[in-house]
């Protein structure tokens, strides 16, 4: 299932600090997490899709870098975000 505009808008709405906030770290990490979850479900059905696997690893790396940036800048925001998204860190 593709990532539609409505899906993206709902994720942005949940994690935005104010109206029109699409660039904050929390919003970007939430969008990456949603894309990672969708790609993971695709790969469970199509395990030989090497290009999708490489894309998944790229997205995971991006999310990891953003989370480490957020952890350095503001630990409280980092902790609330990983609890909200259900990440293991």
Residue frames relative to the residue before (quaternion, step in Angstrom):
aa qw qx qy qz dx dy dz
X 1.0000 0.0000 0.0000 0.0000 0.00 0.00 0.00
X 0.4036 -0.7392 0.4828 0.2399 3.62 -0.71 1.03
X 0.5225 -0.6183 0.5020 0.3043 3.52 -1.32 0.43
X 0.1601 -0.8400 0.5142 0.0665 3.60 0.00 1.29
X 0.6827 -0.4775 0.3627 0.4176 3.55 -1.33 0.22
X 0.6435 0.5300 -0.3221 0.4485 3.57 1.02 -0.79
X 0.6362 0.5195 -0.3210 0.4715 3.58 1.02 -0.82
X 0.6662 0.5048 -0.2930 0.4642 3.54 0.93 -0.94
X 0.6542 0.5148 -0.3117 0.4582 3.59 0.97 -0.85
X 0.6592 0.5026 -0.3253 0.4550 3.60 0.97 -0.74
X 0.6317 0.5111 -0.3317 0.4792 3.60 1.04 -0.73
X 0.6474 0.5082 -0.3152 0.4725 3.59 0.95 -0.86
X 0.6511 0.5335 -0.3126 0.4402 3.58 0.92 -0.89
X 0.6570 0.5266 -0.3070 0.4436 3.60 1.00 -0.81
X 0.8176 0.3155 -0.1184 0.4668 3.57 0.87 -0.97
X 0.4998 0.6716 -0.4257 0.3434 3.62 1.24 -0.06
X 0.4706 -0.6661 0.5068 0.2793 3.55 -1.15 0.69
X 0.7825 -0.0189 0.0455 0.6207 3.57 1.06 -0.80
X 0.6886 -0.4628 0.3395 0.4432 3.58 -1.24 0.16
X 0.8065 0.2527 -0.2093 0.4919 3.55 -0.94 0.93
X 0.4956 0.6497 -0.4330 0.3805 3.59 1.27 0.15
X 0.0988 0.8035 -0.5788 0.0977 3.56 -0.39 1.25
X 0.7052 0.5011 -0.2567 0.4308 3.57 1.22 -0.26
X 0.4701 0.6735 -0.4649 0.3306 3.59 1.19 -0.08
X 0.6510 -0.5478 0.3619 0.3810 3.52 -1.18 0.60
X 0.6347 0.5471 -0.3362 0.4298 3.58 0.97 -0.81
X 0.6662 0.4945 -0.3002 0.4707 3.57 0.94 -0.89
X 0.6673 0.5078 -0.3074 0.4499 3.58 0.90 -0.89
X 0.6590 0.4908 -0.3116 0.4772 3.59 0.97 -0.83
X 0.6408 0.5226 -0.3300 0.4553 3.60 0.99 -0.79
X 0.6541 0.4998 -0.3129 0.4738 3.60 0.98 -0.79
X 0.6446 0.5064 -0.3216 0.4740 3.58 0.98 -0.80
X 0.6404 0.5276 -0.3253 0.4535 3.59 0.98 -0.82
X 0.6469 0.5087 -0.3204 0.4691 3.58 0.97 -0.81
X 0.6567 0.4985 -0.3103 0.4733 3.59 0.96 -0.83
X 0.6344 0.5282 -0.3241 0.4621 3.58 1.02 -0.81
X 0.6550 0.5095 -0.3176 0.4588 3.60 0.92 -0.86
X 0.6699 0.4919 -0.3050 0.4650 3.60 0.94 -0.84
X 0.6690 0.4917 -0.2992 0.4702 3.57 0.97 -0.82
X 0.6135 0.5441 -0.3449 0.4568 3.60 1.07 -0.66
X 0.6648 0.4833 -0.3141 0.4751 3.57 0.95 -0.80
X 0.6071 0.5385 -0.3486 0.4690 3.60 1.10 -0.64
X 0.6996 0.4793 -0.2743 0.4535 3.57 0.91 -0.92
X 0.5895 0.5541 -0.3896 0.4401 3.60 1.11 -0.43
X 0.6971 0.4341 -0.2666 0.5045 3.58 1.13 -0.61
X 0.7827 0.2146 -0.0925 0.5769 3.59 1.12 -0.73
X 0.0472 -0.8739 0.4836 0.0151 3.54 0.49 1.18
X 0.6631 0.4955 -0.3220 0.4595 3.63 1.17 -0.17
X 0.4680 0.6675 -0.4413 0.3750 3.59 1.28 0.16
X 0.1946 -0.8360 0.5064 0.0829 3.54 0.13 1.36
X 0.6373 0.5350 -0.3372 0.4403 3.61 0.97 -0.76
X 0.6529 0.4960 -0.3119 0.4800 3.58 1.00 -0.77
X 0.6243 0.5384 -0.3347 0.4566 3.58 1.06 -0.73
X 0.6540 0.4993 -0.3072 0.4781 3.56 1.00 -0.82
X 0.6368 0.5223 -0.3202 0.4682 3.58 1.03 -0.77
X 0.6271 0.5370 -0.3278 0.4592 3.56 1.04 -0.79
X 0.6670 0.4953 -0.3076 0.4638 3.58 0.90 -0.87
X 0.6163 0.5399 -0.3361 0.4644 3.59 1.09 -0.69
X 0.6729 0.4942 -0.2924 0.4663 3.57 0.92 -0.91
X 0.6359 0.5217 -0.3293 0.4637 3.58 0.99 -0.79
X 0.6491 0.5178 -0.3109 0.4624 3.58 1.01 -0.79
X 0.6310 0.5227 -0.3240 0.4729 3.58 1.00 -0.81
X 0.6713 0.4977 -0.3001 0.4600 3.56 0.88 -0.96
X 0.6374 0.5330 -0.3280 0.4495 3.57 0.98 -0.80
X 0.6574 0.5030 -0.3104 0.4675 3.58 0.96 -0.86
X 0.6668 0.4964 -0.3101 0.4613 3.59 0.94 -0.82
X 0.6520 0.5066 -0.3190 0.4652 3.57 1.01 -0.78
X 0.6560 0.4898 -0.3313 0.4691 3.61 0.95 -0.72
X 0.6005 0.5418 -0.3480 0.4741 3.60 1.11 -0.64
X 0.6825 0.4824 -0.2877 0.4677 3.56 0.85 -0.96
X 0.6298 0.5367 -0.3343 0.4512 3.58 1.02 -0.73
X 0.6580 0.4995 -0.3073 0.4724 3.58 1.03 -0.76
X 0.7171 0.4702 -0.2549 0.4468 3.57 0.94 -0.91
X 0.8130 -0.0775 0.1129 0.5660 3.60 0.80 -0.97
X 0.3005 -0.7999 0.4955 0.1558 3.57 -0.18 1.31
X 0.6367 0.5456 -0.3415 0.4245 3.62 0.98 -0.78
X 0.6644 0.4857 -0.3000 0.4823 3.59 0.92 -0.88
X 0.6156 0.5537 -0.3302 0.4532 3.56 1.07 -0.78
X 0.6930 0.4824 -0.2839 0.4545 3.58 0.81 -1.00
X 0.6619 0.4911 -0.3201 0.4671 3.61 0.93 -0.80
X 0.6468 0.5291 -0.3251 0.4427 3.60 1.00 -0.78
X 0.6991 0.4549 -0.3020 0.4617 3.60 0.80 -0.88
X 0.6109 0.5213 -0.3607 0.4743 3.60 1.13 -0.51
X 0.6558 0.5281 -0.3042 0.4455 3.56 0.98 -0.90
X 0.7421 0.4099 -0.2119 0.4862 3.56 0.97 -0.91
X 0.4136 -0.7306 0.4557 0.2958 3.56 1.23 -0.30
X 0.3431 0.7327 -0.5126 0.2877 3.57 1.05 0.74
X 0.5931 -0.6442 0.3783 0.3003 3.56 -1.14 0.67
X 0.5440 0.6787 -0.3989 0.2903 3.58 1.01 -0.75
